[in-house]
């Protein structure tokens, strides 16, 4: 640690992504106080060498940096302001916001925190739970130079790639929003393609193999289609995440008066999957909408 960095880091949100991030900080030698509303997550974090906090406010109390990895903007609002967690941070501490939110919310939240004498980095993440546990995430970060001076080594402990996207909070969330647009559309397109292929009597294993080595492939196709083939929808990233994230995309598009027809179509597919009871399953479960409509199964035969 450098001399201008805190001896203790507060961490709120020990879920699929946050747990790996917090443990990466511990592995890098940082004393980390972690909090999650799930007591078993706190216990698991302590077993990995972290320290337990009984509340978000306690995690922040006296910490030089607070990293927040919760589900959505409403939870950020609750953690920082309703629970008054931000008030427990000393002046000059840096708040790292790593949830996927509307860029406008990131700007507004940063302004409120800066008025309290805090530094802020808008730092959404990408890479999934495995890369989070390895400290190999991609972080799309924006904020004032003073904030980066205090938190750069923290970000680098959690990520393989840290992109500095300017001194304006909201820029990181804008880039993450575009990433989620592509990710959500690509998964929905992969599900449609695989289901159509099976309906047209293509062998799903062969179809996956050929497309993976052809121009139609995408990272999401290669990553999510194996879930469909295995019929394993254990949630790594849930359908509901893309209901939320593509909702953010569409809201921002409406604000900008920008048409997003592909995003809207994909959003409807995730909504259909959620309405059919698959919201908490892996996002690749969007294929079940096509399976039900067409009366087919994409999964490989036993």
N, C-alpha and C positions, 0 to 999 in steps of 0.2 A: 504493500500500500504506500502511496505517496503521502507526504506530510500534510497536504491540504485535504485529505480524504478522511471521512469519518471512521472511527473505530467500530461503530455498530451500524448495521443496515436494517431498516425495518422492511418487512415484506408482507403484503396482504394478498392472499389468493393462492392457495397451494393446490390448485387443480391439476389437470393433465399437463398444462404448459408451465404453470407457476412452480410446481414442485421441482421439475427439472432445472428451471432457472435458479431457484433458491438454492438447490443442492450444488449447482455449478459455482455459485458464489462461495459456499462453504468450502468446496474443494479448492477454490482459489485462495483460501485463507482468511476470508471475511467472517467476522462474527455476525450472524444474521438472526434477528428475532422475527419469527414467522407466525402469522395468524391466518386461520381459515375457519369458516363457520362449521366445518366438519371436524370434530375432535380427532377422528382417526387419521386425518391428513396431518394434523399437528403432531400426533404421536409418531407417524412415519417420518416426518421431517426431523424430529428430535433424534430418532434412531440413526439418521444420516449425519448427525453432528450439529444440527441447528438448535436454536433456543426457542422455547415456546413463549408466546404472548397470549394472554387471556382475552384480548380484544384488539381491534385495529388500532385504537388509541394507544394502547400499551406498546404495540409494535413500533409506533412512531415516536413515543416519548423519549426525547433526548437524542434520537437518531439523526445522523447527518444526511441520510438519504432514505427515502421511502419509495419502494417499488410496488406498484399496484397492478395486479393482473387478475381482473375480475371480468365478468361476462359481458357487461354492457354499460352504457352511459348512466343508466339509472342506478346501478350498483356503485359506480364511481361517485356519483352525487351523494349517495347514502353514506359511503365509507368516509369520504373527505369532509363533508359538510354537515350532514344530518347527525352522524356520530361524532362530529367535531374532531376527527383525527388530525386534520391539518393544523389545528390549533396547538397540538402537542409537539409539533416540530419546532426546533429552534430556528430563529431567523437565519437565512442564508442556506438552510438545508435545501436539497434538491429533490423534487418529486418526479419520478419516472412513471409515465402513464403508458402502459403497454396493452391496453384493451383496444379492440377495433370499434371506433366510434365515428360519428359524422364529423368531418373536419371542423365544421362550425362549432360543435360542442368542445372540441379540443382547444380551439382559440379562446372561447369564452371561459373555459375552466382554467386555462393558463393565466388569463388576465386576473381572475379572482385570486388565484394562489400568489401571483406576483404582487398583488396589492397587500398581501399578508407578509411580504418580505421573503418569499420563497422563490427558489429557482425551479424551472419546469423544463422537462424534456418530453416532447410528444414522440413516443417510441413504440409504435405497434410492431408486432413480431410475426414471423412466418417460419415454417419449417416442420411443425408437428412435434408431438411428445418425445419421439426418439431423439431428434436433434436437440430438443430442449435439454434432455438428460445428459447429452454429450457436450453441452456448451457450444453447439454448432448452429445456432439459429441465425436468421437474417433479421437485423433490426433496422427499421426505416425511421431515422431519428431527425428531429428538428428542434431547435431551441437556441437560446442565447449562448454566446461563447462562454460566459461565466458558468453556465450549467454544465456544459461539456467538460470544462476544466475540472469540475468536481466529480463527474460521473463517467468519464470516458473509460477508465479502467474497469468500472463495474460493467458497463455495456460489453466490453471486450471479453470479460470473464464469462458472459452468458452467450456470446454470439461469435460465429466464425466471420460474419460480414456485418459491419456497422456502417450504414450509409448516412453521411451527414448531408441533410437535405436543406440546409439553410438555417437562418436565425429566427424564423417565424414558426411558432407552434401552429400546427394545422397542416403543414407541408408533409410531415410523416404520415398523418392520417389520410391525406389525399392519395399518396402513393399506395398505401395499404388498401384503400378502397378500390383502386383500379386493379390491384392484385386479386382482390376477392371477386371482383366482377369476372375476371378471366377464369379464376379457379372454379367458381360456381357454374359458369356457363360450360366449362370444359367437362366437369363431372356429369352434368345433365346431358351433354352431347354424347359422352361416352356411354351412358346408360341407354340413351335412345339408339345409338348405333349398334350396341351389342344386342339389344332386344330385337331390333329390326333384323339383324343378321340371323339370329336364332329362328325368328318367324319365317325367314326366307330359306331355312334349312341349312344354314352354314354351321359347321361344327364350332362351338364357342371357343374351345382351346386353340384350334387352328386359327380362328379369326383373331384372337388376341395376339398370337405369336406373329402372324403376318403384319397386322396393323402396327404392332410395337416396333417393327423394323421397316416401316413404310412412312410416307410423308404425312399420313393422317394421324400419326401418334402425337401425344402430348404427355407432359409429365403426369398430369392427373389421370389420363387414360392408363398409363403404365402402372401407376400406384393404386388406383381404385378398382380397376377391372378384376384384379386377383381377389378382392373381397367379394365381388359379385360371383365369380366362378366358384369360390369356396362356400358361398352362402353364409359367410361369417360377417355379421353386421354389428359386431362388438364395437361400441362407439369410440373411435379415436378422435374424430370430429363429427359432431352430430348433425342430422338434417336441420334441426332447429337453428344451428349456427348460421346456415345459409339462408334460412328464413329471415334471420336478423340482418346478416351482412348484405344480402342483396336488397333488403329493405332500405338499408342505409344508402346503397348505390342509387336506388330509385328516388329516394327523398332528395338526395343531392342533385340528381338530374333534374328533378322538378324545380328545385330552387334555381338552377342554372338555365332553365328552359332548354334542356338538351335531351333529345330523344334517345331512349335506350331499349329498343324492341327486343333484342336478344336477352338482355338482363331480365326484362319483364317476363318473357316466356319461361326462362329458367326459374325465376322466383315462383311462378305459378306451379311448376313441377314440384318444388320443395314444399310449397303449401299443400299440394295434393297429397304428398307423402306424409306430411305431418297430420293432415286431416284423417288419413287412413290409419293413424295410430303408430307411425314409424318415426315420429319426431325425435325421440331419444336414441334411435339407432344411428349407426354410422351413416355419414352423408351419402355413401354409395347405395344406400337403401332406396334412393330415388328410383332405382331400376325397378323396384317392386310396383311402381305405378304402371310402367309399361308391361310388366309381366301379367298384372291383373287385367289390364285392358285387352291384351292380345291372347291371354290364356296360354302363356308359355313360361318356361323357366330358363334363365340364363345360366344358372349354376351347372357345374360339370356333373355328369352322371356318375353315380357310385360304381 
